[in-house]
Amino acid sequence: MSSTCSASAKWHLRSKCSTFPITPEFCPAAVLQLPNFDKLTFTNLNSPHDVFSSKAMSSIMSSCVLAYSGGLDTSVILGWLMDEGWDVHCVYVDLGQPCEDRQAILDKAHKHGAKSAEIIDVQEELCRDFAFPVLQWQAKYEGSYLLGTSIARPLISKVCLQVAREVGADAYAHGATGKGNDQCRFQLAAEALNPQVKIIAPWRMEKFRQLFPGRKEMIAYCAAKNIPVKASIDKPYSSDENCLHISYEAGKLEDPAVCGVDVVDFGMSVSPEAAPDKRETLRIGFEHGVPVSLNGVKKSPLEMVKELNTIGGRNGVGRIDMVENRFVGMKSRGVYEAPGMTILYAAHQSLEQLTLDRDLVHLRDRMAPEIAEMVYYGFWYCPKMDALLAFIQQAQKPVTGEVQLGLYKGNVIIAGRTSPNSLYDEAIASMEAGGSYNQTDAEGFLRIMGLPSRVQGRVYKRVY
């Protein structure tokens, strides 16, 4: 028996003996989105429901890659995607998230019904190719946020698309909400790398939100499908962690009048009050603006960040509480801790003060908010970012040397810096006589610099 589905307002399944009406609710979303749907042919079918049986669909179903964490949201999304008829390949992108048993995540995805599941460790790449170039820019979103979550999202999309290419998947699914920044970062990166990729964002779909209006329904769904999740209906806040930082938001933190540092159970750092009463000293070496050694010992980018997280964390370094402007237009409140990167930003800036030309560093400082905004919004893979990253590589060539720091109860204290490329000339800078600077020359300099003010002062009288 042969049967064909025709894509029209109402579908029909035709056989030698009968015609079955097939209304849209019979069709999984993945089926409706297949190209040339009206030309699909099935065999050995007895009812309209048989058209969408796993046996009938196995040879024609579209597949997608899901950015998978094994938590509540992506566990539910994995089940829902399969309910919708998708073959799902789960990818756990290892950025240094806390996890007791990564193998258990793979086993859970397989048991749940994923077509495949794998863990890909990109922590070194995250630090080397994403975090450190942003560090060289001294980029902080709205003057405070070190962009630990923002930096990681384009890399997640890159890895998921690489897997999609390997397994032949034509869609990329993620669990970001329709209110947040992550949906922008995931999609803008993915579409820049593969303009043909289909993005599946369940939280932007009305039917998904109707099924799962809250955590209660999601937990019930997992219970009904025997999907183990560690989740509670009442949660004081949510968190996102990688090797660079931990962010905390939502829940009780949505009230900006509440003290965030009192609400959060920080995972990387002790409070400044609980930090030791003794200053801890350390030395960080840089080559061309890249941190390469800690206390005289060469370190990889990941080793550097992790060890500084430990050192800074025990000294209460790197906590901030801010209200920020999301890309989608609303304000949100976030609490962050990034001990290692906070130390690196301070050390790097100190060495730049010694080695970079004034006009160059001022230009960089004017452009740094633009870089921070681009990273925060998700424009990592774009021509402007390519050009700006090339610029900073050239600008950072002189930034080589070593910085000595002291850490004390949340404070990062610059204790000294040295560089073979130092532009600091003690003889010139000294208030004592000597050196090649002739103070008499300042007279002519100031007469020339003050000329516009004197001319304007004769025309526009100022009250004084």
SULFEN-V761954 format. One line per field, one symbol per residue. psi: psi as a letter, one per 30 degrees, with the letter a starting at -180 (. if undefined). Layout:
psi=???
//
This chain:
psi=kklkkkjaeklkjkafflkkkjlfffjleeefgkkhefgkkllhkfleefegleeefeffklllkkjkffaeefeeeeeeeeefgkkkjkjjjjggkkkejeeeeeeeeeefgkelklkjjgeeeeeefeeeeeeefhkkkhfekggeeeefeeeeeeeeeeeeeefgkglkklgklgfafeeeeeeeeefeejffkkkjiefgkeeeeeeifleeeeeeeeeeghjkkjklejkflllkkafelkkklabfffjffkjeffekjkffllleefllgkkkllkkkkjhgkkfljhfkkkleeeeeeefeeeeefggkgkljlkljlefflklkkklkieeeeeeeeeeeeeefffkkeeeeeeeeffeeeeeeeeefgieileeeeeeeeefeeffefikakkklkkjhfkjkjflklkfgkgkjeeefkfllllgkjfeffeeeeeeefeeeeeeffejkkk.
//
